[in-house]
């Protein structure tokens, strides 16, 4: 869809108009009188009595539902005090905001062994003062801030009460062991449900394979309701409480998470914070002219204010979706759309938006989600005159979300998707005293790894590891080689300039090499969002194709295939030995190559990221135990590396790490050391056999991969090979 612009777009903005427009933009009106009441949907649950002052009792309509017996001690009727809010009728058909819903839930029996109310009060008391302070600071210009804060607090308790017994027990166990996710026993895998198994029910039947992959952290890519053809791979959400119909239902999802938990598998799900689909109920009501819902987005009658935003806001997709606003012909208004025209940016200056999105997050947590991936979190606060990225209010919101999770569902982790330079990523951890995200993507190390593949020079990658090694050990990164997204070249160009490397020509070299344009290149990838004006583009492709398995396989070059498999293993070994949680992209464990069939699908052909989002090849997976195949060469070694990692405490996130000299620019080496063991990882990014000129004088080491004993001196390492040297110090 092409973003239309008014014909007056090119007219010069006057200075006086700038100030007036900015003032108008910074103080959006929020309609509060006609606030829609909280709807509570329940199944197999006793009708909730709501006592209010001067308010008629809330009616709860159910269909053929037997009242559930809930045994409690001193179970008082829930009192909801409202200010200037009309009495509410709660129905089960047209769902409104702040929905609290259960799926396939047996009645929860609360016994004497756990005082849930006491537990909740203690958690709330720990955070209440800071929560109030931050909330009121964020919305200090809103005359109804106290009312919105009270509404938030009341509904938090409802979500806690609806959390099932198993999840509450898990919360308690994780509270007692707050470092549970920082050890070496978590291995992740990310996948699209439809590509891997077709449906959620079928995925449940594939859990044996997932466990065979040693996976106990399963990241399911976006699966919530989104419109076909305008879904952005599921990141344009039309309903945060409904699963895509072709995948199943929310009941199926809750059953899947329960089955995963029974096997010790944690489930991660994306939570798209920055925007909704234009098909979301809020967007539909905004489009129908309801001012209250227009105030949940950024609407403008003319292009004056949008033109001022455009002066400072970069474009995310300059080729496929230029600009940050979309003209709606039916409304004769502009709406802010930072990403695609069908994704309308939410206005977090409106406290109703923050409250309702928090309720959506808690709803998903109550379906059994263990890790909430906060999508595009740096973009969520907009301010005229800035680049609308990483503003202080973003950190306030993330801190509020962290505290709310610690109150309602402390077993849930927040994973921040912050695709930025290292100095902008780290602040999303917060501080040790006031943490924000539990986990962050290690984006720069991933990009630096592929930079090293193309250049065969480890200098930049070593620098990146040194930066991370200096961070507090409490900070935990999620490490990966490939994911659902493209590879962006947000590298440390200030450092590279010391070697005469300029950003634009260097990006072109990286893309040319990794798309196979160089005669000696083994990689096979494709460009994404190529912008010839800026000399910028991003890269797509699977690990196997970028390592050469695709090229040499199609050429019938067995020696080349073996070398490419070795490189694939080396890159995974490097990823697995970094500090943090390793996550493998589904299909990488069997060396799955690019899927070019996306070009034949009109709904996907414009998005080259589908190159590495192909369907999982179960026939290839059957070869994983046949040593004569690529799968049989790759799968068992990755399996061995994962078992080694989980059995050696040296790979815990709190173990210090530092790089060492190898006196060869194509060989990377680093040391991890605790009281029990010393580990040296050595990785050759060259197509030639090399010698790593390290000189550790502390005795014999064992290569954990091959079992071979050697000294850590002048180590001969094959082309694209690696060693995991380890010495027991006791």
C-alpha positions in Angstrom: 0.0 0.0 0.0 1.4 3.3 -0.9 1.2 6.0 1.7 -0.6 9.0 0.2 0.3 12.5 1.0 -1.7 15.7 0.8 -0.8 18.0 -2.1 0.1 20.6 0.5 2.9 18.4 1.9 5.6 20.4 0.3 4.4 23.8 1.6 6.9 25.4 4.0 5.8 25.3 7.6 5.9 28.7 9.3 7.8 29.1 12.6 4.8 30.3 14.5 2.7 27.4 13.3 5.4 25.0 14.4 5.0 26.1 18.0 1.3 26.1 18.0 1.2 22.7 16.3 3.7 21.2 18.6 1.7 22.4 21.6 -1.4 20.8 20.1 0.4 17.6 19.5 2.0 17.3 22.9 -1.3 17.6 24.8 -3.7 15.2 23.1 -7.2 15.3 24.5 -8.4 12.1 26.3 -12.1 11.6 26.6 -12.8 10.2 30.0 -16.4 10.7 30.7 -17.7 8.0 28.4 -15.2 5.4 29.6 -16.3 1.9 28.7 -16.5 -0.4 31.8 -14.4 -3.4 32.3 -15.9 -6.5 30.9 -15.3 -9.8 32.6 -15.7 -12.9 30.6 -15.8 -16.2 32.5 -16.5 -19.8 31.7 -17.4 -22.3 34.3 -17.2 -19.6 36.9 -19.6 -18.4 39.6 -21.1 -15.0 38.6 -19.1 -12.2 40.0 -20.9 -9.9 42.4 -19.8 -6.3 42.0 -20.8 -3.9 44.7 -20.5 -0.2 43.8 -21.7 3.1 45.3 -24.9 4.3 43.7 -24.4 1.7 40.9 -26.6 -1.2 39.8 -24.9 -4.7 40.1 -23.0 -5.8 37.0 -24.8 -8.5 35.0 -22.8 -11.4 33.8 -24.4 -13.4 31.0 -23.2 -16.9 30.4 -24.4 -19.8 28.3 -25.1 -23.2 29.7 -22.4 -22.8 32.4 -22.6 -24.5 35.7 -21.5 -22.4 38.6 -18.0 -23.4 39.7 -17.4 -23.9 43.4 -14.4 -21.9 44.6 -13.3 -22.7 48.1 -11.7 -19.8 49.8 -11.2 -18.4 53.3 -12.9 -15.2 54.2 -14.0 -14.7 50.6 -15.5 -11.2 50.5 -17.4 -9.9 47.5 -15.2 -7.9 45.2 -15.8 -4.2 45.6 -15.2 -1.9 42.7 -15.3 1.7 43.5 -15.7 3.9 40.5 -15.5 7.7 40.0 -17.7 9.3 37.4 -18.2 6.0 35.6 -21.6 4.8 34.5 -22.9 1.5 35.6 -21.8 -1.3 33.4 -23.3 -4.3 31.8 -20.9 -7.2 31.0 -21.8 -9.5 28.1 -19.9 -12.3 26.5 -20.4 -11.5 22.8 -19.0 -8.1 21.9 -16.0 -8.0 24.1 -14.7 -4.7 25.4 -11.6 -3.5 27.1 -9.9 -5.2 30.0 -11.3 -8.6 29.4 -10.5 -11.3 32.0 -11.1 -14.7 30.5 -10.3 -18.3 31.4 -10.0 -21.2 29.0 -10.6 -24.8 29.8 -9.8 -24.0 33.4 -10.9 -26.4 36.2 -12.2 -24.7 39.3 -9.2 -23.6 41.3 -9.3 -24.9 44.9 -7.5 -22.6 47.3 -6.5 -24.6 50.3 -5.0 -23.6 53.6 -1.4 -24.3 52.5 -1.2 -21.0 50.5 -2.7 -17.7 51.4 -3.1 -16.1 48.0 -4.4 -12.8 49.3 -1.6 -12.4 51.7 1.0 -13.2 49.0 -0.6 -10.7 46.6 -0.7 -7.9 49.3 3.0 -8.5 50.1 4.0 -8.3 46.4 1.9 -5.2 45.9 3.3 -3.5 49.0 6.9 -3.9 47.7 6.1 -2.0 44.6 3.1 0.2 45.3 4.9 3.4 46.2 7.2 3.4 43.1 4.3 2.2 40.9 2.2 5.2 42.0 5.0 7.6 41.6 6.0 6.6 38.1 2.4 6.4 36.9 1.5 9.8 38.2 4.7 11.3 36.8 4.0 9.8 33.4 0.5 11.2 33.3 0.9 14.3 35.5 -0.9 16.4 32.9 -4.0 14.2 33.0 -6.7 15.4 35.4 -8.0 11.9 35.9 -4.7 10.2 36.6 -5.7 9.0 40.0 -8.9 7.4 38.6 -6.9 5.6 35.9 -4.3 4.4 38.4 -7.0 3.1 40.7 -8.6 1.3 37.7 -5.3 -0.3 36.9 -4.8 -1.5 40.5 -8.3 -3.0 40.8 -7.9 -5.0 37.6 -4.5 -6.3 38.5 -6.0 -8.1 41.5 -8.6 -9.7 39.2 -5.9 -11.1 36.9 -4.0 -12.4 39.9 -7.2 -14.2 41.1 -7.8 -15.7 37.7 -4.3 -17.1 37.5 -4.5 -20.9 37.9 -3.0 -22.8 40.7 -0.2 -24.4 38.7 1.0 -21.0 37.5 0.9 -19.5 41.0 3.0 -22.4 42.3 5.5 -21.8 39.5 5.6 -18.1 40.4 6.4 -19.0 44.0 9.2 -21.4 43.0 10.8 -18.9 40.7 10.6 -16.1 43.4 12.6 -18.4 45.6 15.1 -19.0 42.8 15.4 -15.6 40.9 18.4 -16.7 38.9 16.6 -19.7 37.4 17.0 -18.3 33.9 20.7 -17.3 34.2 22.1 -20.8 34.4 23.4 -23.0 31.6 20.4 -25.3 31.4 18.2 -23.2 29.1 18.3 -23.9 25.3 15.8 -22.1 23.1 14.2 -22.6 19.7 12.1 -20.1 17.8 9.5 -21.2 15.2 6.3 -20.3 13.4 3.6 -22.8 14.4 2.1 -23.0 10.9 5.5 -23.6 9.3 6.6 -26.2 11.9 3.4 -28.2 12.6 0.4 -26.5 10.9 -1.7 -26.0 14.1 -1.3 -25.7 17.8 -2.7 -29.1 18.4 -0.3 -30.7 15.9 2.6 -28.8 17.6 1.6 -30.4 20.9 2.1 -33.8 19.2 5.6 -32.7 18.1 6.9 -32.0 21.6 8.9 -35.2 21.6 11.0 -33.8 18.7 11.4 -30.5 20.4 12.7 -32.3 23.5 15.1 -34.3 21.3 16.5 -31.0 20.3 17.2 -30.3 24.0 14.8 -27.3 23.8 13.2 -26.2 27.1 12.5 -22.6 25.9 10.1 -22.5 23.0 9.5 -19.1 21.3 6.4 -19.3 19.2 6.3 -16.5 16.6 3.2 -14.3 16.4 0.1 -16.4 16.4 -2.6 -13.9 17.5 -5.4 -12.9 15.2 -4.2 -10.8 12.3 -5.7 -10.1 8.8 -4.5 -12.1 5.9 -2.4 -10.1 3.4 -1.9 -7.3 6.0 -0.4 -9.2 8.9 3.3 -8.3 8.7 4.0 -11.9 9.7 1.6 -11.7 12.6 2.9 -8.4 13.9 -0.3 -6.5 12.9 -2.6 -7.8 15.7 -6.4 -7.5 15.3 -7.2 -9.2 18.6 -4.8 -9.7 21.5 -7.0 -12.4 23.0 -7.7 -14.5 19.9 -5.5 -17.0 18.1 -5.3 -17.0 14.3 -8.2 -19.3 13.2 -6.0 -21.5 11.0 -3.8 -22.3 14.0 -6.6 -23.1 16.5 -8.1 -21.4 19.5 -7.0 -19.8 22.7 -8.1 -23.0 24.4 -5.6 -24.9 22.2 -2.9 -22.5 23.1 -3.6 -22.8 26.8 -3.5 -26.6 26.4 -0.2 -26.4 24.6 1.4 -24.3 27.3 0.2 -26.7 29.9 1.7 -29.6 28.0 4.9 -27.8 27.6 5.1 -27.0 31.3 4.5 -30.7 32.1 7.7 -31.4 30.1 9.7 -28.5 31.7 9.4 -26.4 28.5 9.0 -22.6 28.9 6.9 -20.8 26.3 7.7 -17.4 24.8 5.2 -15.3 22.9 5.4 -11.9 21.1 3.5 -9.0 22.6 3.2 -6.2 20.0 3.2 -3.0 21.9 3.7 -0.2 19.4 0.7 -0.6 17.2 -2.5 -2.6 16.4 -3.8 -3.7 13.1 -6.3 -1.4 11.4 -8.7 -4.3 11.9 -8.5 -4.1 15.7 -11.7 -3.1 17.4 -10.2 0.2 18.6 -9.2 1.1 15.1 -12.6 0.2 13.7 -14.3 2.4 16.2 -11.8 5.2 15.6 -12.5 4.9 11.9 -16.2 5.1 12.7 -15.6 8.5 14.2 -15.6 7.7 17.9 -13.3 10.4 19.5 -12.5 8.2 22.5 -10.9 5.6 20.3 -9.2 8.1 18.0 -7.5 9.3 21.1 -5.9 5.9 21.4 -4.0 6.6 18.2 -2.4 9.6 16.6 -4.9 11.3 14.3 -4.4 14.7 12.6 -6.8 16.7 10.4 -4.1 18.0 8.2 -0.5 17.4 7.4 1.0 20.4 9.4 1.9 18.4 12.5 2.8 15.1 10.7 5.2 17.2 8.5 7.0 18.3 11.7 7.3 14.7 12.9 8.7 13.7 9.6 11.6 16.2 10.0 13.1 14.2 12.9 11.6 10.7 12.7 13.6 8.2 10.6 11.8 5.9 8.2 11.7 2.2 9.2 10.9 0.9 5.8 11.9 3.6 3.4 11.4 1.5 0.3 8.3 -0.6 1.0 6.5 1.8 3.4 8.0 5.3 3.2 7.1 7.9 5.8 5.6 7.7 9.2 1.9 8.7 8.5 -0.9 7.4 6.3 -3.7 9.4 4.8 -7.2 7.9 5.4 -9.4 9.0 2.6 -12.6 7.9 4.3 -11.9 9.9 7.4 -9.9 12.7 5.8 -7.4 12.4 8.5 -3.7 11.3 8.9 -2.8 8.5 11.3 0.7 7.7 12.5 2.0 4.4 11.1 5.7 4.0 11.9 5.9 0.6 10.3 3.3 -0.4 7.7 0.2 1.6 6.7 -2.1 -1.0 8.2 -0.3 -0.8 11.6 -1.6 2.2 13.6 0.7 3.4 16.3 -0.8 3.4 19.8 -0.8 6.7 21.8 0.7 5.8 25.2 0.2 9.4 26.3 -3.4 8.2 26.9 -3.4 6.2 30.2 -6.2 4.0 29.0 -3.9 2.7 26.3 -1.2 1.7 28.8 -3.8 0.1 31.2 -5.5 -1.9 28.5 -2.2 -3.1 26.9 -1.0 -4.2 30.4 -4.3 -6.1 30.8 -3.7 -7.8 27.4 -0.2 -8.8 28.5 -1.5 -10.3 31.8 -4.2 -12.2 29.9 -1.6 -13.9 27.8 0.5 -14.6 30.9 -2.5 -16.3 32.4 -2.7 -18.6 29.3 0.7 -19.9 30.4 3.2 -17.6 28.7 6.5 -17.7 30.5 8.5 -15.1 28.5 6.8 -12.0 27.0 8.7 -10.7 24.0 8.2 -6.9 23.9 8.1 -6.1 20.2 9.5 -2.8 19.0 9.6 -1.4 22.5 11.9 1.6 21.8 9.2 3.1 19.6 6.2 3.2 22.0 6.5 6.9 23.1 6.2 9.7 20.6 7.3 13.3 21.1 7.5 16.0 18.6 11.0 17.3 17.9 12.6 14.0 18.6 13.3 10.8 16.7 10.6 9.0 18.7 13.1 6.3 19.7 14.3 5.3 23.2 12.7 8.3 25.0 12.8 8.4 28.8 9.1 7.6 29.0 9.7 4.3 27.3 11.9 3.2 30.2 9.2 4.4 32.7 6.6 2.2 31.0 8.9 -0.9 30.8 9.7 -0.4 34.5 6.0 -0.2 35.3 5.4 -3.4 33.3 8.3 -5.2 35.2 6.8 -4.3 38.6 3.3 -5.4 37.5 4.7 -8.7 36.4 6.4 -9.1 39.8 3.1 -8.3 41.5 0.7 -10.5 39.4 2.9 -13.2 37.8 6.5 -13.0 39.0 7.5 -16.2 37.2 7.1 -14.3 33.8 10.1 -12.8 32.1 10.2 -9.7 29.9 12.4 -10.1 26.7 13.0 -6.8 25.0 13.4 -6.6 21.3 15.7 -3.6 21.0 17.5 -3.6 17.6 19.8 -0.8 18.3 23.5 -0.1 18.9 24.9 -1.5 22.2 24.9 1.8 24.0 21.1 2.1 23.3 20.4 -1.6 24.1 21.9 -1.8 27.6 19.6 0.8 29.2 16.7 -1.5 28.7 18.0 -3.8 31.4 17.4 -0.9 33.8 19.5 -0.9 36.9 20.3 -3.6 39.4 18.1 -1.8 41.9 15.3 -0.9 39.4 15.4 -3.5 36.6 13.4 -3.3 33.4 13.7 -6.2 31.0 15.0 -9.6 32.2 16.5 -10.4 28.8 17.6 -8.5 25.7 18.5 -9.7 22.2 22.2 -9.7 21.5 21.6 -8.1 18.1 25.0 -6.5 17.6 26.9 -9.6 18.3 24.7 -11.5 15.8 25.3 -8.9 13.1 29.0 -8.7 13.9 29.2 -12.5 13.5 28.0 -12.3 9.9 30.2 -9.3 9.3 33.1 -11.6 10.3 31.9 -14.4 8.0 32.1 -11.9 5.1 35.3 -10.2 6.0 37.2 -13.1 7.7 38.4 -10.5 10.3 37.5 -11.0 13.9 38.5 -7.5 15.2 35.0 -6.0 15.3 33.5 -9.2 16.8 36.2 -9.3 19.5 35.5 -5.6 20.4 31.8 -6.4 20.7 32.5 -9.3 23.1 34.8 -7.1 25.1 32.0 -4.5 25.5 29.5 -7.1 26.7 32.1 -8.7 29.1 32.3 -5.4 30.9 28.6 -5.3 31.7 27.2 -6.5 35.1 26.8 -10.2 35.2 23.1 -9.6 36.1 22.4 -8.6 32.5 21.4 -11.6 30.5 21.4 -11.6 26.7 19.5 -13.9 24.3 22.1 -15.1 21.7 21.2 -16.3 18.2 22.6 -16.7 14.7 19.4 -16.3 12.7 15.8 -15.5 13.5 12.6 -14.7 11.7 13.9 -11.2 10.9 16.5 -9.8 8.5 20.1 -9.0 9.4 20.6 -5.3 9.8 24.1 -3.8 9.6 23.9 -1.6 12.7 27.7 -2.0 13.3 30.2 0.1 15.2 31.3 2.2 12.2 33.1 4.7 14.4 35.4 1.8 15.3 35.7 0.5 11.7 36.6 4.0 10.5 39.9 3.5 12.3 40.8 1.0 9.6 39.6 3.1 6.7 36.2 1.4 6.5 33.3 3.6 5.4 29.7 2.7 6.3 28.0 2.8 2.9 30.6 1.0 0.8 31.1 -1.5 3.6 27.4 -2.4 3.8 27.5 -2.9 0.0 30.4 -5.3 0.3 28.7 -7.3 3.1 25.5 -7.6 1.1 27.3 -8.5 -2.1 29.3 -11.2 -0.4 26.4 -12.7 1.5 24.2 -12.7 -1.6 26.9 -14.6 -3.6 27.8 -11.8 -6.0 31.5 -12.4 -5.3 33.0 -15.3 -7.3 34.6 -16.9 -4.3 31.5 -16.4 -2.0 29.9 -19.5 -0.6 26.8 -17.6 0.8 23.4 -17.5 -0.7 21.1 -14.8 0.7 18.8 -12.0 -0.6 18.4 -8.3 0.2 15.6 -6.9 2.2 14.4 -3.3 1.9 17.1 -2.2 -0.5 17.3 1.6 -0.6 19.7 2.6 -3.4 19.5 6.3 -2.5 21.1 5.6 0.9 23.2 2.7 -0.2 21.5 0.6 2.5 19.9 -2.8 2.6 19.4 -5.6 5.0 20.0 -9.3 4.5 17.9 -12.5 4.5 18.8 -16.2 4.5 19.1 -19.3 6.6 22.2 -20.2 8.5 22.8 -23.2 6.2 22.5 -21.1 3.0 24.8 -18.4 4.3 27.4 -20.9 5.3 27.5 -22.6 1.9 25.5 -25.7 2.3 23.0 -24.6 -0.3 25.6 -23.6 -2.9 27.8 -26.7 -2.6 24.9 -29.0 -2.2 23.3 -27.9 -5.5 26.8 -28.0 -7.2 27.2 -31.6 -5.9 30.5 -30.6 -4.3 30.8 -33.0 -1.3 34.0 -31.5 -0.1 32.4 -28.0 -0.1 29.3 -29.4 1.7 31.5 -30.9 4.4 33.4 -27.7 4.9 30.1 -25.7 5.0 28.6 -28.1 7.6 31.8 -27.6 9.7 31.4 -23.8 9.5 27.7 -24.1 10.4 28.7 -26.1 13.5 31.5 -23.6 14.4 29.1 -20.7 14.2 26.6 -22.5 16.5 29.4 -23.5 18.8 30.4 -19.8 19.1 26.8 -18.8 19.8 26.3 -21.6 22.4 29.5 -20.6 24.3 28.6 -16.9 24.7 27.3 -15.6 27.9 23.5 -15.8 28.0 20.7 -17.9 26.6 21.2 -19.6 23.2 18.3 -19.8 20.8 18.3 -21.8 17.6 16.0 -20.9 14.7 13.8 -23.9 13.8 15.3 -25.7 10.8 18.9 -24.7 11.5 19.4 -28.0 13.5 18.9 -29.9 10.3 20.6 -27.5 7.9 17.5 -26.3 6.2 18.3 -24.0 3.3 16.4 -21.0 1.8 12.8 -21.5 0.6 12.3 -19.6 -2.6 8.7 -20.6 -3.0 7.6 -17.4 -1.2 8.0 -15.7 -4.6 5.0 -17.6 -5.9 2.7 -16.4 -3.1 1.3 -12.9 -3.8 0.8 -12.3 0.0 4.5 -13.0 0.6 6.4 -12.2 -2.6 7.1 -8.6 -1.6 8.8 -9.6 1.7 12.1 -11.4 1.2 12.2 -12.4 4.9 9.9 -15.3 3.9 13.1 -16.7 2.3 14.0 -18.1 5.7 10.5 -18.6 7.0 9.8 -21.7 5.0 8.0 -24.8 6.2 9.9 -27.2 8.3 11.0 -30.2 6.2 10.0 -33.3 8.2 11.5 -35.6 5.5 14.9 -34.0 6.0 14.5 -34.3 9.7 14.2 -38.1 9.3 17.8 -38.1 8.1 19.2 -36.6 11.4 20.5 -40.0 12.5 22.1 -40.9 9.1 25.7 -39.9 9.1 25.9 -39.9 5.3 23.5 -36.9 5.1 23.9 -33.2 5.9 21.3 -33.7 8.7 23.2 -36.6 10.1 26.5 -34.6 10.1 24.9 -31.6 11.7 22.2 -32.6 14.2 24.2 -35.0 16.4 27.1 -32.5 16.8 24.7 -29.7 17.8 23.1 -32.2 20.2 26.5 -32.9 21.7 27.3 -29.2 22.0 24.0 -28.5 23.8 24.6 -31.4 26.2 28.1 -30.2 27.0 26.9 -26.7 27.6 24.1 -27.9 30.0 26.5 -30.1 32.0 29.3 -27.6 32.7 28.7 -24.7 35.1 31.4 -22.8 33.2 28.6 -21.7 30.8 26.5 -20.0 33.5 25.7 -16.4 32.7 27.4 -15.1 35.8 30.8 -16.6 34.8 33.3 -13.9 33.6 34.4 -13.9 30.0 37.3 -12.2 28.2 38.9 -12.4 24.8 42.6 -13.3 24.3 45.1 -12.7 21.5 45.5 -15.3 18.8 47.9 -13.2 16.6 45.8 -14.0 13.6 43.0 -11.7 12.5 40.8 -14.6 11.3 40.8 -16.5 14.6 38.8 -15.6 17.7 39.5 -16.9 21.2 38.0 -16.2 24.6 38.3 -17.5 28.1 35.6 -18.3 30.6 36.7 -19.2 34.1 35.3 -20.0 37.5 36.6 -21.8 40.6 36.1 -25.3 39.1 37.0 -25.0 35.4 38.7 -22.9 32.8 37.3 -22.9 29.3 38.9 -21.5 26.0 36.8 -21.3 22.9 38.7 -21.0 19.6 37.0 -20.2 16.3 38.5 -20.1 12.8 36.7 -17.8 10.4 39.1 -18.5 7.6 38.8 -21.0 4.7 42.4 -22.1 5.5 43.9 -24.3 8.2 45.5 -22.0 10.8 47.4 -21.8 14.1 46.0 -19.9 17.0 49.0 -18.5 18.7 47.7 -18.6 22.2 50.1 -19.4 25.1 48.3 -20.6 28.2 50.9 -22.0 30.7 48.5 -23.9 33.0 48.7 -27.5 31.8 46.7 -29.9 29.6 43.3 -29.2 28.3 40.6 -31.5 26.8 38.6 -30.5 23.7 35.1 -31.1 24.9 33.9 -31.7 21.4 36.4 -34.3 20.2 37.8 -35.6 23.5 41.3 -34.9 22.3 43.9 -33.7 24.9 46.2 -30.9 24.1 48.1 -27.9 25.5 46.6 -24.5 25.0 49.7 -23.3 23.0 50.1 -22.8 19.3 46.8 -24.7 18.6 46.4 -25.9 15.0 42.8 -25.4 13.9 41.2 -26.5 10.6 39.5 -24.2 8.2 36.2 -23.0 9.6 36.8 -25.2 12.6 36.6 -24.7 16.4 37.7 -26.1 19.7 36.1 -26.1 23.2 39.2 -26.5 25.4 38.5 -27.1 29.1 40.6 -27.8 32.1 39.4 -29.0 35.5 41.1 -26.8 38.2 40.3 -29.0 41.2 
